[in-house]
Amino acid sequence: MERIMRFLLFAILLALAGCATRFDVDYDYDTGANFAALKTYDWQPPTGNAVKDELLVKRVRSTVDAGLEKKGRTQSSSSPDFLIAMQLSGRTTYGGSTAVGMSVGIPVGRAGHVSVGGARSKPIELTQGTLVLDFLDAKSKSLVWRATASGAVEPAYSPEEQQKRIDDVVGQMLERFPPKK
């Protein structure tokens, strides 16, 4: 079970590191929230799958911090206006197949026997990763804004390439914060 969880966390990291154009980004928000008043924030402790991958959490947090700083928000652990919760998940799907084959051997010469061979196809295993950023009102703990990015896992990349791709995905997520009403 531990190996499966480690694989899923690795797959999530790869998914986040995947090309930003391969991610679906969606967002939603509380239309009654006063986003102009949300100037300072703090992070909630990692939970669930995020607890198990410290490097991924660091990469995502640093990217979110940089993006929010560009939008005039600052991190403050003393009386923040909003809190950020991060959720990570992954799932394996199957689709397509790698190959199907068949061969027939025709006798030549004295051997006189025909041989037939075949192979079965194997399904292609894909992993979908999802990152959810929830912005919560610090006082009421109610959800005021959510962005979700999900997409297929890509092959392994260097830490620098992973960071660049996380930057792309998180950048897409933060494009619509604060929402323009």
N, C-alpha and C positions, 0 to 999 in steps of 0.2 A: 504494500500500500504506500509505503514511504517513497519507493522508487516511482510509482505512478504520480504521486504529488510533486516530486522533484521534476519529473518529465513535464507535467502540466505547467509548473512555474517556469521552466526553461522555455516551453512552447509559448507561454504568454510573453516572456521577454522577447523572443524572436518575433512574435506577432507585432508587438509594439515597435520592434526594430524594423519591421517590414516597411515597404514603400508606402508612404502616406496616401497615395492615390488608391491603394488597395483597401483602405479603411472606410467604413461608413461612419460618419460622424453625425450625431443627432444631439439636440439640446431641448430643454424645456425649462420653464421658470414660472414663478409665482407672479402673476400680473399685478398683484397688489403690493408687492415688495418695493421698498424705497432703495434702489440700487445706488443712488447718489450718496447715501449715508454709509455705505459699506466701504470704508477706507482702510481699515486694518483687519488682519486675519491671523489665524493660527491653524496649525495642523492638528487633527485628531490622531491619536496613536494608531499605527497600522493594525488592521484586523484581518482575519481570514487568510487568504493566500498571500496577501501583501506582507505578512509577518515573516514568511519564509524566504523572501528574496530581498535582502537588504540593498544589494546593488541596484536592482530595478527601482526600488522605492526611492533611493537617493537620486537616480537619474530623473525620474518623473518629478519629484519634488523640486529639484534644482531648475528644471525647465518651467514648471508652473510658477515658481518664485520669480524667475526672470520675466516671464510673460506678464504677471500681475504687477511687477515693478514698473514695466513700461506703461501700464495702464493707471499708474498713480497709486497703487495699493502697496502697503507695507506690512511686513510680518511683525506681529507684536504679541508676545505671550501674555502681556498684562492687559486685560480687558479688551480683547479683539471684538470687532463688529460682526465678523462671521468666522465660521470654522470650516475647514476643508477635510472631507473624508474621502479616502481613496479605496476603491474596490477593484480587485483583479480577479478574473476568472478565465477558464479555458475549457474547451471541450473538443473531443476528437470526432470527426465525421469521416464517412467513407463515400467514395464516389469514383466512377470510372473504373478502369482496370489497366494494369501494366501491359498485358499482352495475352494473346491466345495463339497457339500454334499447333500445327499438325504436319506430319511428314509421312511420305510413303516411299519405301525403298523398292525399286523394281530390279529384279534379278538380271544379271548379265553373266553369260557363261553358263557353267555347269551347276552353280549353287541351287537354282531352282526354287527358292523360297522368297516370298514377299514379306516385307516387314512394314509395320505401321506404328507410328509413334505420335504422341500428342502431349499437350501441356495445358494446364488450367491457368486461368488468369487470376491475378491477385488484385484485390481492390486497392485503390490509392487512398492512403490515410492522410487526412488533412486535419490540422488543428486550428481552431478558431480561438483567438484571444480577444478579451474585452477589458477595457479600462473605463471605469466610471468615476467622475469627479463630482461630488456632492458639495454644494456650498450651503451651509446651514446658518440660520440666524443664531448668534452666540447666546442670546438670552433665552429664547423660546425653544431652541434646538429644532425649529421647523425648517424644512427644506425650502430654499428660495431659488436655487438654480442648479441644474444638472446637465452635464455633458457626458455623452457615451461615445466611445470609439470602439469599433469591432472590425476584425478582418482576419484574413488567413495568415498563417505562419509562413515566414520566409526562411531561407537557409541561414546558417550561422554567419554572423558578421563580427568584425573586430569591435571592441568596446567603443571606439570612436565612431564607427559607422552606426552602431546601435544608438548612441547618443544623438547623432544627427537625425536619424529616423524618428526617435522619440520626440525630438524638438519639432519635427514636421507635424506629427500627429497631435501633440499637445497644442501647438500653434493653431491648428485647425479647430481644436476644441475651444480655445479661448477667444477665437475671432468674434464670437457673439456674446462675450461678457464685457461689460454689462449689456443687457439687451437694449436695443433701440425700440422704444415704445412708440 
